[in-house]
């Protein structure tokens, strides 16, 4: 099997430096959300031992189970695989910010805008005074 030989369908070896470990990513995502292995196991209708085996790299989730896992964790499959690029993350962050802003009152939006403008000006001033001269 391709996975056991750690080769892609192109025959090239997978670069373990750039391809994150799915076991580590699943554990990292779970712990960031403050969930226990038991919480995840109950939600996915599997045993805690299965989740432990996944997180320790002894077994892999089926694609179907991985989709359910992604939905439970509110992440994409790409994020579980560690394959999200910076532009995608930036767009996702922009969308999340817009969602939160849309729920603010007009007064809260004005306060936020004033805060952001003040904060940006302060960072520009700090950045100008702390930059080291080029040699």
N, C-alpha and C positions, 0 to 999 in steps of 0.2 A: 504494500500500500504506500501511496505517496507520503502520507502523514508519518508513517513509521520510519520511512527512509529520510524524513525531513527534507523532502524535495518538492518543489512546485511542479506543475504539469509541464513547465518549460524545461525541466531537468536541472535547473540551477539550484544550488543549495540555498536554503533559507538563511538569511543573514540574522543570526540570533541577536546581534547588537541593535539592529533597527526594528526587528519584529519582537514586540513585547510578549512576555509569557502570559498566556491567557489565564493560567492559574493565579498568578500574582495580580493581574488586573481584576479578576472577579473578587478576590479577597479585598483588594484596595477599595473597590466601589462599594462593596457591602459594608466595610468598616467605616467608610466616610459617611454613610447614611445611618450609622449607629445601629445596624441590624446584627442580630446574632445568626449563627449558622442555623440554629433551630427555627428562627423567624423565617428565613429564606426557605428552608426545607418544607415548613408547613404551607407556605404560600404556593410553592411549586408542586406540592404533593409528592415529595420524595423524602428520603431519610436524611437526618443530620449527617450521618456517615457518608452519604453520597456527596453532599456539599463539601464535606471535609476532604474527600478524595479528589474532587474537582479542584479545590483550592491548593491541594498538595501535588497536583499534576499527575495523579495516578490514573484518573479517568477523564474523559471529555464529555461535555454535555452534547446531546443531539442538537441539531439545528433548531428543531421545534422547541426544545427546552430552553435553548439559548435565546430564542425570540421572547419567550415568556419571562425569562430572567431580565432581559433588556427592558421589557414593559414594566416589570416590578420595580426596577431600579431607576426608571425614567431616563434611560440613556439609549443611544443607538447601538446597533451591533458594531459599527465602526469604533465607537468609543470603548466598548468592551475589548475589542481587538487592539486598541491603542493606535488606530489608523486615522484619527481625525487630524486634519491639517489645521494650521493656525488660522487660515481664512475662515474655515467652517466654524471653528470655536469662536472667532470674533463675531461672525454673523449670528450664531446662536446666542451669544452674550448680548448683542444688540437687541435681538428679539425678546430676550428675557427682561431687559431693561425697559423696553417699550411697553411690555405687558404690565410691568409694575407701575410705570408712569401713567398709563392709561387709567389706572384705578385711583389716582390721586385727585383731590379736589383742585379747583383752579388756584386757590390760595397756596396749597401745598406745591403745586407745579411751579408757581412763581418763586416760592421760597427755595425750591430745589435748583431752579435756573440761576438765581442769585448766588447760591452756595457754589455751584459749579463754576460760574464766572469768576468769583472771588478766589476760589481754590486754584484755578488755572493761572490766574494772574500771579498768585503767590508762588506757584511752582516756577513760573518763568523768571521771576525776580531771583528766587533762590538759585536756579540753574545758572543764571547769568553771573552771579557773584561767586559761585563755588567752582566754576569751570577752571581747570588748570591751563596756564598758557602753553601753547605748543612750543616745542624746542626745536 
